[in-house]
């Protein structure tokens, strides 16, 4: 996992004296932060100073969540026009500046990052309720993965609009994909360009997967 996807300052409140008998005022200072490359669970580390991680953030069904030394918190959806990752990162920097969060060295975070499972994964992601609809969708998704030579290696089905960490069975590539991008549209198969790097080439992909020959 590398760092430096983006870097920007967060605006933080700083107490200070105010004239006319007002006890405090809100001044603005800047705490530079940067957002690291996501781990296999699609969680982005928020980093300050010399590679100190103050927490992680991730998107789940349009809401943004943060996870730090004080636990996990759902921030909801960002205000219109504000990027979700900016809202989440600024929340963490404010909590850190207030002394609520304990920072952890980046190397420690990297060592503890989720690892792919050796055996079969569960049918559903831990956050997905075991409803009839979700179970049916998960069964359909796993059948689609098998047909197109993908394998889930970290979690079960996370829904169509959340990242799903998958392994390509045609080459050594692994990484996050959206099921909505893998199921094709209007009955047509998905793009033969499977992932970054081109896999084994579009012609070979079409040759090996029956869906492209129908």
Secondary structure, 3 states (H helix, E strand, C coil): CCCCCEEEEEEEEECCCCCCCCCCCCEEEEEEEEECCCCCCCCEEEEECCCEEEEEEEEECCEEEEEECCEEEEEECCCCCCCHHHHHHHHHHHHHHCCCCCCEEHHHHHHCCCCCCCCCCCCECCCCCCCHHHHHHHHHHHHHHHHCCEEECCCCECCCCCEEEEEECCCCCEEEEEHHHHCCCCCCCCCCCCCCCCCCCHHHHHHHCHHHHC
